Amino acid sequence: MIYKLFSSILISAASLLAPYSHRPFANAASAEKENEVKSILQRMESDTLAFRDEIERVYSARCETKTLTECAESHFNDCSSTFPDQQCMKPDELVISACGDGQSCNALWDKRLSTVSIPASLVRSSLNNPSDPEVIESACYSRLAEQYMIDKYEADEEYWAKYNLQPSWTYFGAHNGLFRKSPAVHQEQ
């Protein structure tokens, strides 16, 4: 099942290049440029399969005492959580119109964290944290993939810089509605 999910993610990831098809590296007639595009798609496929393997690894550790203990005090409220290494996004990284005009600091993010989003219908406790044990479990085990997600983004910044592009963020969506993303960024409500 996870392989099927990641296969569909791979197809979606490959389609991410479509908006950039007007750029010289994506539509050049030369064999060299064609090989470069193939290399990019192979990297995207490899990255997707590696992330699948990481999610399978962390899922298998979901019931370990260390996982449960470290996660017990976590806070999942996107509006009141703070990022320890937050910084202003540059206009070419992301502009959230509700936060600014793209000329000054328009959104805060932290490349050293991930955040989770949980549908409002699943948040029923006084602290705006999930109350469903299955959602809590998903938040806890997916947190184990956070360092992988951070390291991947950092490596991708260097790779995509040669194309003058920002790297894609890493996303994980659980079957129960929980959504983890890295880098961490506050969402518009």
Disulfide bonds with the S-S distance in Angstrom:
Cys71-Cys140 1.97
Cys88-Cys105 2.02
